[in-house]
Amino acid sequence: MTKGLNSVWFVYIVQCKDDSYYVGITNDLNNRILIHNLGKGPDYTRRRRPVKLVYYEKLESKSKARKREIEIKGWRREKKENLVRFGHSLRGE
């Protein structure tokens, strides 16, 4: 396997049926959303299907994607909403 094949990772946000957000990482974004909607993903999204992809970022490694995921998961909903709406977060919060 060549290095470039799976070197791109994504941090993503899906909006669930109940309007909540789920933040995760993957190296195959389309397949991951499909897995969520088939009910084969985490219990959180399994109970809140269907989900809709509302935001994603490309990152160069799994490690960087995981760090970004943890950062976003720590934000309040308003900050996540700004990321989804405008592609950036409010700074200084």
N, CA, C and O atoms as a GROMACS GRO file, in nm:
protein
  372
    1MET      N    1   0.086  -0.118   0.000
    1MET     CA    2   0.000   0.000   0.000
    1MET      C    3   0.090   0.124   0.000
    1MET      O    4   0.188   0.130   0.075
    2THR      N    5   0.057   0.219  -0.083
    2THR     CA    6   0.136   0.341  -0.088
    2THR      C    7   0.095   0.436   0.023
    2THR      O    8  -0.018   0.434   0.071
    3LYS      N    9   0.190   0.518   0.063
    3LYS     CA   10   0.166   0.609   0.175
    3LYS      C   11   0.050   0.704   0.150
    3LYS      O   12  -0.027   0.733   0.242
    4GLY      N   13   0.034   0.752   0.028
    4GLY     CA   14  -0.068   0.851  -0.002
    4GLY      C   15  -0.210   0.798  -0.003
    4GLY      O   16  -0.305   0.877   0.001
    5LEU      N   17  -0.227   0.667  -0.008
    5LEU     CA   18  -0.359   0.610  -0.022
    5LEU      C   19  -0.452   0.643   0.093
    5LEU      O   20  -0.566   0.684   0.069
    6ASN      N   21  -0.408   0.627   0.216
    6ASN     CA   22  -0.494   0.655   0.331
    6ASN      C   23  -0.434   0.762   0.421
    6ASN      O   24  -0.458   0.763   0.542
    7SER      N   25  -0.356   0.853   0.363
    7SER     CA   26  -0.291   0.953   0.447
    7SER      C   27  -0.382   1.071   0.478
    7SER      O   28  -0.349   1.153   0.563
    8VAL      N   29  -0.496   1.081   0.410
    8VAL     CA   30  -0.590   1.190   0.438
    8VAL      C   31  -0.693   1.141   0.539
    8VAL      O   32  -0.756   1.036   0.520
    9TRP      N   33  -0.709   1.216   0.644
    9TRP     CA   34  -0.811   1.188   0.746
    9TRP      C   35  -0.905   1.306   0.753
    9TRP      O   36  -0.871   1.418   0.714
   10PHE      N   37  -1.024   1.280   0.803
   10PHE     CA   38  -1.126   1.383   0.814
   10PHE      C   39  -1.177   1.388   0.957
   10PHE      O   40  -1.195   1.285   1.022
   11VAL      N   41  -1.199   1.509   1.006
   11VAL     CA   42  -1.281   1.527   1.124
   11VAL      C   43  -1.414   1.577   1.069
   11VAL      O   44  -1.416   1.663   0.981
   12TYR      N   45  -1.523   1.525   1.120
   12TYR     CA   46  -1.652   1.560   1.061
   12TYR      C   47  -1.756   1.583   1.171
   12TYR      O   48  -1.742   1.538   1.284
   13ILE      N   49  -1.859   1.655   1.131
   13ILE     CA   50  -1.974   1.677   1.218
   13ILE      C   51  -2.098   1.635   1.141
   13ILE      O   52  -2.120   1.679   1.028
   14VAL      N   53  -2.178   1.550   1.203
   14VAL     CA   54  -2.308   1.517   1.147
   14VAL      C   55  -2.414   1.573   1.239
   14VAL      O   56  -2.397   1.581   1.360
   15GLN      N   57  -2.525   1.612   1.178
   15GLN     CA   58  -2.640   1.657   1.254
   15GLN      C   59  -2.738   1.540   1.258
   15GLN      O   60  -2.775   1.485   1.154
   16CYS      N   61  -2.779   1.506   1.377
   16CYS     CA   62  -2.869   1.392   1.396
   16CYS      C   63  -3.015   1.435   1.384
   16CYS      O   64  -3.047   1.553   1.382
   17LYS      N   65  -3.102   1.334   1.375
   17LYS     CA   66  -3.246   1.357   1.362
   17LYS      C   67  -3.299   1.447   1.474
   17LYS      O   68  -3.390   1.526   1.452
   18ASP      N   69  -3.243   1.435   1.594
   18ASP     CA   70  -3.290   1.515   1.707
   18ASP      C   71  -3.220   1.651   1.715
   18ASP      O   72  -3.232   1.721   1.815
   19ASP      N   73  -3.147   1.689   1.608
   19ASP     CA   74  -3.078   1.818   1.595
   19ASP      C   75  -2.949   1.826   1.676
   19ASP      O   76  -2.887   1.932   1.682
   20SER      N   77  -2.908   1.717   1.739
   20SER     CA   78  -2.781   1.716   1.809
   20SER      C   79  -2.668   1.696   1.709
   20SER      O   80  -2.690   1.656   1.595
   21TYR      N   81  -2.546   1.725   1.754
   21TYR     CA   82  -2.429   1.706   1.670
   21TYR      C   83  -2.346   1.587   1.720
   21TYR      O   84  -2.338   1.561   1.840
   22TYR      N   85  -2.286   1.517   1.625
   22TYR     CA   86  -2.191   1.412   1.657
   22TYR      C   87  -2.062   1.445   1.583
   22TYR      O   88  -2.065   1.474   1.463
   23VAL      N   89  -1.950   1.440   1.653
   23VAL     CA   90  -1.819   1.470   1.595
   23VAL      C   91  -1.738   1.342   1.592
   23VAL      O   92  -1.732   1.269   1.691
   24GLY      N   93  -1.676   1.313   1.477
   24GLY     CA   94  -1.595   1.193   1.465
   24GLY      C   95  -1.482   1.212   1.366
   24GLY      O   96  -1.465   1.319   1.307
   25ILE      N   97  -1.404   1.105   1.347
   25ILE     CA   98  -1.296   1.106   1.248
   25ILE      C   99  -1.307   0.982   1.161
   25ILE      O  100  -1.363   0.880   1.202
   26THR      N  101  -1.251   0.990   1.042
   26THR     CA  102  -1.249   0.878   0.950
   26THR      C  103  -1.148   0.903   0.839
   26THR      O  104  -1.105   1.016   0.818
   27ASN      N  105  -1.111   0.798   0.770
   27ASN     CA  106  -1.029   0.815   0.650
   27ASN      C  107  -1.110   0.784   0.524
   27ASN      O  108  -1.056   0.783   0.414
   28ASP      N  109  -1.240   0.758   0.542
   28ASP     CA  110  -1.332   0.734   0.430
   28ASP      C  111  -1.466   0.799   0.465
   28ASP      O  112  -1.555   0.735   0.521
   29LEU      N  113  -1.478   0.925   0.431
   29LEU     CA  114  -1.593   1.005   0.475
   29LEU      C  115  -1.727   0.952   0.424
   29LEU      O  116  -1.821   0.937   0.502
   30ASN      N  117  -1.736   0.924   0.295
   30ASN     CA  118  -1.864   0.877   0.239
   30ASN      C  119  -1.908   0.747   0.304
   30ASN      O  120  -2.025   0.731   0.338
   31ASN      N  121  -1.816   0.654   0.320
   31ASN     CA  122  -1.849   0.526   0.382
   31ASN      C  123  -1.890   0.544   0.528
   31ASN      O  124  -1.981   0.476   0.576
   32ARG      N  125  -1.824   0.633   0.597
   32ARG     CA  126  -1.854   0.653   0.740
   32ARG      C  127  -1.995   0.707   0.759
   32ARG      O  128  -2.066   0.664   0.850
   33ILE      N  129  -2.036   0.801   0.674
   33ILE     CA  130  -2.173   0.855   0.684
   33ILE      C  131  -2.273   0.745   0.653
   33ILE      O  132  -2.377   0.735   0.718
   34LEU      N  133  -2.243   0.663   0.553
   34LEU     CA  134  -2.329   0.550   0.520
   34LEU      C  135  -2.343   0.455   0.639
   34LEU      O  136  -2.453   0.411   0.672
   35ILE      N  137  -2.232   0.425   0.703
   35ILE     CA  138  -2.234   0.337   0.820
   35ILE      C  139  -2.321   0.395   0.931
   35ILE      O  140  -2.399   0.323   0.994
   36HIS      N  141  -2.308   0.526   0.956
   36HIS     CA  142  -2.394   0.590   1.057
   36HIS      C  143  -2.541   0.569   1.020
   36HIS      O  144  -2.621   0.531   1.105
   37ASN      N  145  -2.576   0.594   0.895
   37ASN     CA  146  -2.717   0.589   0.854
   37ASN      C  147  -2.771   0.447   0.841
   37ASN      O  148  -2.893   0.428   0.841
   38LEU      N  149  -2.684   0.349   0.829
   38LEU     CA  150  -2.729   0.210   0.829
   38LEU      C  151  -2.747   0.156   0.971
   38LEU      O  152  -2.793   0.043   0.990
   39GLY      N  153  -2.711   0.237   1.070
   39GLY     CA  154  -2.726   0.194   1.209
   39GLY      C  155  -2.614   0.104   1.256
   39GLY      O  156  -2.629   0.032   1.355
   40LYS      N  157  -2.500   0.107   1.185
   40LYS     CA  158  -2.387   0.021   1.221
   40LYS      C  159  -2.275   0.100   1.288
   40LYS      O  160  -2.169   0.045   1.315
   41GLY      N  161  -2.298   0.227   1.314
   41GLY     CA  162  -2.198   0.311   1.379
   41GLY      C  163  -2.217   0.311   1.529
   41GLY      O  164  -2.275   0.218   1.585
   42PRO      N  165  -2.168   0.415   1.594
   42PRO     CA  166  -2.179   0.422   1.740
   42PRO      C  167  -2.325   0.430   1.786
   42PRO      O  168  -2.413   0.475   1.713
   43ASP      N  169  -2.348   0.385   1.907
   43ASP     CA  170  -2.482   0.382   1.964
   43ASP      C  171  -2.548   0.520   1.960
   43ASP      O  172  -2.668   0.531   1.938
   44TYR      N  173  -2.468   0.625   1.981
   44TYR     CA  174  -2.524   0.761   1.983
   44TYR      C  175  -2.597   0.792   1.853
   44TYR      O  176  -2.711   0.838   1.856
   45THR      N  177  -2.533   0.768   1.739
   45THR     CA  178  -2.598   0.799   1.612
   45THR      C  179  -2.698   0.692   1.572
   45THR      O  180  -2.794   0.720   1.500
   46ARG      N  181  -2.677   0.571   1.616
   46ARG     CA  182  -2.770   0.461   1.584
   46ARG      C  183  -2.911   0.496   1.632
   46ARG      O  184  -3.009   0.465   1.565
   47ARG      N  185  -2.919   0.559   1.748
   47ARG     CA  186  -3.050   0.596   1.805
   47ARG      C  187  -3.105   0.727   1.751
   47ARG      O  188  -3.218   0.764   1.781
   48ARG      N  189  -3.026   0.797   1.671
   48ARG     CA  190  -3.066   0.931   1.626
   48ARG      C  191  -3.061   0.945   1.474
   48ARG      O  192  -3.039   1.054   1.421
   49ARG      N  193  -3.083   0.836   1.404
   49ARG     CA  194  -3.080   0.838   1.258
   49ARG      C  195  -3.207   0.899   1.201
   49ARG      O  196  -3.312   0.897   1.266
   50PRO      N  197  -3.199   0.952   1.081
   50PRO     CA  198  -3.080   0.963   0.996
   50PRO      C  199  -2.990   1.079   1.040
   50PRO      O  200  -3.033   1.171   1.110
   51VAL      N  201  -2.865   1.070   0.998
   51VAL     CA  202  -2.771   1.180   1.022
   51VAL      C  203  -2.738   1.246   0.889
   51VAL      O  204  -2.747   1.184   0.783
   52LYS      N  205  -2.698   1.372   0.898
   52LYS     CA  206  -2.663   1.448   0.778
   52LYS      C  207  -2.526   1.512   0.800
   52LYS      O  208  -2.503   1.578   0.901
   53LEU      N  209  -2.436   1.492   0.706
   53LEU     CA  210  -2.305   1.555   0.714
   53LEU      C  211  -2.321   1.705   0.699
   53LEU      O  212  -2.376   1.752   0.600
   54VAL      N  213  -2.272   1.781   0.798
   54VAL     CA  214  -2.286   1.927   0.793
   54VAL      C  215  -2.152   1.999   0.791
   54VAL      O  216  -2.146   2.119   0.763
   55TYR      N  217  -2.042   1.927   0.820
   55TYR     CA  218  -1.911   1.991   0.821
   55TYR      C  219  -1.802   1.884   0.818
   55TYR      O  220  -1.817   1.777   0.876
   56TYR      N  221  -1.692   1.917   0.749
   56TYR     CA  222  -1.574   1.831   0.759
   56TYR      C  223  -1.449   1.911   0.730
   56TYR      O  224  -1.453   2.014   0.663
   57GLU      N  225  -1.338   1.862   0.781
   57GLU     CA  226  -1.205   1.917   0.755
   57GLU      C  227  -1.114   1.802   0.716
   57GLU      O  228  -1.124   1.693   0.771
   58LYS      N  229  -1.025   1.827   0.620
   58LYS     CA  230  -0.922   1.729   0.584
   58LYS      C  231  -0.799   1.756   0.669
   58LYS      O  232  -0.759   1.870   0.688
   59LEU      N  233  -0.740   1.648   0.720
   59LEU     CA  234  -0.617   1.658   0.797
   59LEU      C  235  -0.518   1.555   0.746
   59LEU      O  236  -0.558   1.455   0.685
   60GLU      N  237  -0.392   1.578   0.770
   60GLU     CA  238  -0.288   1.494   0.708
   60GLU      C  239  -0.253   1.367   0.784
   60GLU      O  240  -0.176   1.285   0.735
   61SER      N  241  -0.309   1.350   0.904
   61SER     CA  242  -0.280   1.227   0.978
   61SER      C  243  -0.393   1.196   1.075
   61SER      O  244  -0.473   1.283   1.111
   62LYS      N  245  -0.399   1.071   1.116
   62LYS     CA  246  -0.499   1.029   1.215
   62LYS      C  247  -0.477   1.103   1.346
   62LYS      O  248  -0.573   1.142   1.413
   63SER      N  249  -0.353   1.121   1.383
   63SER     CA  250  -0.321   1.190   1.508
   63SER      C  251  -0.375   1.333   1.508
   63SER      O  252  -0.434   1.378   1.606
   64LYS      N  253  -0.355   1.405   1.399
   64LYS     CA  254  -0.404   1.543   1.390
   64LYS      C  255  -0.556   1.547   1.388
   64LYS      O  256  -0.618   1.636   1.446
   65ALA      N  257  -0.616   1.449   1.320
   65ALA     CA  258  -0.762   1.442   1.316
   65ALA      C  259  -0.818   1.416   1.456
   65ALA      O  260  -0.916   1.477   1.497
   66ARG      N  261  -0.754   1.325   1.531
   66ARG     CA  262  -0.801   1.293   1.666
   66ARG      C  263  -0.790   1.414   1.758
   66ARG      O  264  -0.880   1.441   1.838
   67LYS      N  265  -0.679   1.488   1.748
   67LYS     CA  266  -0.662   1.608   1.830
   67LYS      C  267  -0.768   1.712   1.799
   67LYS      O  268  -0.823   1.775   1.889
   68ARG      N  269  -0.798   1.730   1.671
   68ARG     CA  270  -0.901   1.827   1.631
   68ARG      C  271  -1.038   1.780   1.677
   68ARG      O  272  -1.119   1.862   1.721
   69GLU      N  273  -1.065   1.652   1.667
   69GLU     CA  274  -1.193   1.597   1.714
   69GLU      C  275  -1.212   1.626   1.862
   69GLU      O  276  -1.318   1.671   1.904
   70ILE      N  277  -1.110   1.601   1.941
   70ILE     CA  278  -1.118   1.626   2.085
   70ILE      C  279  -1.142   1.774   2.113
   70ILE      O  280  -1.220   1.810   2.201
   71GLU      N  281  -1.073   1.859   2.037
   71GLU     CA  282  -1.092   2.003   2.053
   71GLU      C  283  -1.237   2.042   2.027
   71GLU      O  284  -1.299   2.111   2.109
   72ILE      N  285  -1.292   1.999   1.913
   72ILE     CA  286  -1.428   2.036   1.877
   72ILE      C  287  -1.530   1.976   1.974
   72ILE      O  288  -1.627   2.043   2.010
   73LYS      N  289  -1.508   1.853   2.018
   73LYS     CA  290  -1.601   1.792   2.114
   73LYS      C  291  -1.607   1.868   2.245
   73LYS      O  292  -1.708   1.862   2.316
   74GLY      N  293  -1.501   1.940   2.277
   74GLY     CA  294  -1.499   2.017   2.401
   74GLY      C  295  -1.572   2.152   2.393
   74GLY      O  296  -1.590   2.219   2.494
   75TRP      N  297  -1.612   2.190   2.274
   75TRP     CA  298  -1.679   2.319   2.255
   75TRP      C  299  -1.826   2.313   2.295
   75TRP      O  300  -1.889   2.208   2.294
   76ARG      N  301  -1.878   2.430   2.330
   76ARG     CA  302  -2.022   2.443   2.351
   76ARG      C  303  -2.092   2.438   2.215
   76ARG      O  304  -2.029   2.457   2.111
   77ARG      N  305  -2.221   2.413   2.219
   77ARG     CA  306  -2.299   2.400   2.094
   77ARG      C  307  -2.288   2.525   2.006
   77ARG      O  308  -2.275   2.512   1.884
   78GLU      N  309  -2.293   2.643   2.064
   78GLU     CA  310  -2.288   2.766   1.984
   78GLU      C  311  -2.161   2.773   1.900
   78GLU      O  312  -2.165   2.816   1.784
   79LYS      N  313  -2.052   2.733   1.956
   79LYS     CA  314  -1.925   2.737   1.884
   79LYS      C  315  -1.924   2.633   1.772
   79LYS      O  316  -1.871   2.659   1.664
   80LYS      N  317  -1.982   2.517   1.796
   80LYS     CA  318  -1.995   2.416   1.691
   80LYS      C  319  -2.086   2.467   1.579
   80LYS      O  320  -2.057   2.445   1.461
   81GLU      N  321  -2.195   2.533   1.615
   81GLU     CA  322  -2.286   2.588   1.515
   81GLU      C  323  -2.217   2.690   1.426
   81GLU      O  324  -2.241   2.694   1.306
   82ASN      N  325  -2.131   2.773   1.484
   82ASN     CA  326  -2.057   2.869   1.404
   82ASN      C  327  -1.959   2.800   1.310
   82ASN      O  328  -1.938   2.846   1.198
   83LEU      N  329  -1.900   2.694   1.354
   83LEU     CA  330  -1.812   2.617   1.267
   83LEU      C  331  -1.891   2.560   1.149
   83LEU      O  332  -1.846   2.566   1.035
   84VAL      N  333  -2.008   2.505   1.178
   84VAL     CA  334  -2.093   2.449   1.074
   84VAL      C  335  -2.142   2.558   0.978
   84VAL      O  336  -2.137   2.540   0.856
   85ARG      N  337  -2.188   2.668   1.030
   85ARG     CA  338  -2.245   2.776   0.948
   85ARG      C  339  -2.142   2.852   0.868
   85ARG      O  340  -2.162   2.880   0.750
   86PHE      N  341  -2.031   2.885   0.931
   86PHE     CA  342  -1.936   2.978   0.870
   86PHE      C  343  -1.800   2.917   0.840
   86PHE      O  344  -1.715   2.983   0.781
   87GLY      N  345  -1.780   2.794   0.878
   87GLY     CA  346  -1.653   2.729   0.850
   87GLY      C  347  -1.541   2.771   0.944
   87GLY      O  348  -1.424   2.742   0.918
   88HIS      N  349  -1.575   2.838   1.052
   88HIS     CA  350  -1.476   2.876   1.152
   88HIS      C  351  -1.544   2.890   1.286
   88HIS      O  352  -1.667   2.900   1.294
   89SER      N  353  -1.466   2.890   1.390
   89SER     CA  354  -1.520   2.906   1.524
   89SER      C  355  -1.502   3.049   1.571
   89SER      O  356  -1.421   3.123   1.516
   90LEU      N  357  -1.577   3.086   1.670
   90LEU     CA  358  -1.557   3.216   1.733
   90LEU      C  359  -1.433   3.206   1.821
   90LEU      O  360  -1.424   3.115   1.904
   91ARG      N  361  -1.341   3.294   1.805
   91ARG     CA  362  -1.217   3.290   1.883
   91ARG      C  363  -1.235   3.359   2.018
   91ARG      O  364  -1.321   3.446   2.034
   92GLY      N  365  -1.155   3.319   2.111
   92GLY     CA  366  -1.155   3.384   2.241
   92GLY      C  367  -1.263   3.340   2.335
   92GLY      O  368  -1.290   3.408   2.434
   93GLU      N  369  -1.327   3.228   2.307
   93GLU     CA  370  -1.432   3.179   2.397
   93GLU      C  371  -1.380   3.071   2.486
   93GLU      O  372  -1.454   3.018   2.568
   0.00000   0.00000   0.00000
